[in-house]
Amino acid sequence: MCKKGWPFEWVNHCYLCIKNGEAVNHLLIHCELVWSIWCFFLKEWSVVWVTPPDLITLIRSWPTRAISPRRQLVLKVLPAAVLWCLWDERNKKAFDNVSRNEKAIIDSVKLTIAYWLHNRGVFYGISLEQLAISWKEVLFEPP
C-alpha cells in the first residue's frame, strides 16, 4: 500500500485494535480483539490452551478430538472459519471503513461454519438456519 502512495501511518497498524503494527501473528492471534474471539470459542468448547506464539503453532496444536462426530467436525473447521472472518473483518475496516463489535464477528464465525457444514455428513438434515441459530443445541446436546 505504501507503493500506492498511502501514508506509512495508515498502512503499518492493526486495523482491529489500532495499537500495534499489522503483522500476521498479531492480526490473527495476539490482537486484543482477536484473542478475545479465540477465547470465546475455547471457553465454549471447554478447551484449556496457552496463547500460541505464531499461526503455524496455532494450527498444528489446535485440538480436533471431541466426544461427538458433529463437535469434532466443527472443531476441525473452526480455526479456518475464525481466520477467514478475521481477515474479512480486517479488510472491511481497511477498505470500507466498516467496523463490527466482537459479538458480531463471533456470530459471523458461527454463520460461516454453519454455511460450510449445513446438510453435509453428520449435519445432514440440519438446515443452515437451524445450525446458525441453534448453535449450542445442535452441537452440545444429543440429537
C-alpha positions in Angstrom: 0.0 0.0 0.0 3.0 2.3 0.6 3.9 1.8 -3.0 0.5 3.0 -4.0 1.1 6.3 -2.1 -0.7 5.6 1.1 0.9 7.2 4.2 3.0 4.8 6.2 1.0 5.6 9.4 -2.1 4.3 7.6 -0.5 1.1 6.4 1.5 -0.2 9.4 -1.1 -0.6 12.0 -3.6 -3.2 13.1 -7.0 -2.2 11.8 -8.7 -4.3 14.5 -7.1 -2.6 17.6 -5.2 0.4 16.2 -2.5 -0.3 18.7 0.2 -2.4 17.1 1.8 -3.0 13.7 0.0 -5.2 11.4 2.0 -8.5 11.5 0.4 -11.8 10.7 0.7 -13.2 14.2 -0.6 -10.0 15.8 -3.5 -9.7 13.3 -4.7 -13.3 13.6 -3.7 -14.3 17.2 -2.3 -11.7 19.5 -4.5 -8.6 18.8 -6.7 -8.0 21.9 -9.9 -8.2 20.0 -8.8 -11.3 18.1 -7.6 -13.2 21.2 -10.9 -12.5 22.9 -12.7 -14.1 19.9 -10.4 -17.2 20.1 -11.0 -17.3 23.9 -14.8 -17.2 23.3 -14.6 -20.4 21.3 -12.0 -22.1 23.5 -14.3 -21.4 26.5 -17.4 -22.6 24.7 -15.6 -25.8 23.9 -14.0 -26.1 27.4 -10.5 -26.1 25.9 -7.7 -25.0 28.2 -5.0 -23.6 26.0 -2.0 -21.3 26.0 -1.7 -18.5 23.5 0.5 -19.8 20.7 3.5 -17.8 19.6 2.6 -18.0 15.9 0.0 -19.1 13.4 1.8 -22.3 12.4 1.8 -23.4 16.1 -1.9 -22.5 16.5 -2.8 -24.7 13.5 -0.6 -27.6 14.5 -1.7 -27.6 18.1 -5.4 -27.0 17.6 -7.4 -29.7 19.3 -9.5 -31.7 16.9 -10.9 -34.5 19.1 -14.3 -34.3 20.5 -17.0 -36.6 22.0 -19.4 -36.4 19.1 -18.8 -36.5 15.4 -20.6 -33.2 15.0 -18.4 -31.4 17.5 -15.3 -33.0 16.1 -16.1 -31.7 12.6 -16.8 -28.2 13.8 -13.5 -28.2 15.8 -11.7 -29.1 12.7 -13.1 -26.2 10.6 -13.2 -23.7 13.5 -9.7 -22.3 13.0 -10.3 -21.8 9.3 -13.6 -20.0 9.9 -12.1 -17.7 12.6 -9.1 -16.9 10.4 -11.4 -16.3 7.4 -13.7 -14.0 9.3 -10.8 -12.1 10.9 -9.3 -11.4 7.6 -12.7 -10.3 6.2 -13.2 -8.0 9.2 -9.7 -6.5 8.7 -10.5 -5.8 5.0 -13.8 -4.3 5.8 -12.2 -1.9 8.2 -9.2 -1.2 6.0 -11.1 -0.6 2.7 -14.7 0.1 3.6 -14.3 1.8 6.9 -16.9 -0.6 8.4 -16.4 -1.8 11.9 -18.2 -4.6 13.9 -18.0 -5.5 17.5 -16.7 -8.7 19.0 -20.2 -10.4 19.2 -20.9 -9.6 15.5 -17.5 -11.2 14.5 -18.3 -14.3 16.6 -21.7 -14.6 15.0 -20.0 -14.3 11.6 -17.7 -17.2 12.5 -20.7 -19.3 13.6 -22.6 -18.4 10.4 -19.6 -19.3 8.3 -19.2 -22.7 9.9 -23.0 -23.3 9.5 -22.7 -22.3 5.9 -19.8 -24.6 5.3 -21.3 -27.6 7.1 -25.1 -27.5 6.9 -26.7 -30.5 5.4 -23.4 -32.3 5.0 -22.2 -35.6 6.6 -23.1 -35.6 10.3 -25.1 -32.4 9.7 -27.3 -34.0 7.1 -30.9 -32.9 7.6 -29.9 -29.8 9.6 -30.6 -26.6 7.8 -28.3 -23.6 7.7 -30.8 -21.6 9.9 -31.0 -24.4 12.5 -27.3 -24.7 12.7 -26.6 -21.0 12.8 -29.4 -20.0 15.2 -29.5 -23.1 17.4 -25.7 -23.5 17.6 -25.4 -24.9 21.1 -28.4 -27.2 20.8 -27.2 -28.7 17.6 -23.6 -29.1 18.8 -23.7 -29.7 22.5 -26.9 -31.6 23.1 -27.6 -35.1 21.9 -29.9 -35.4 18.9 
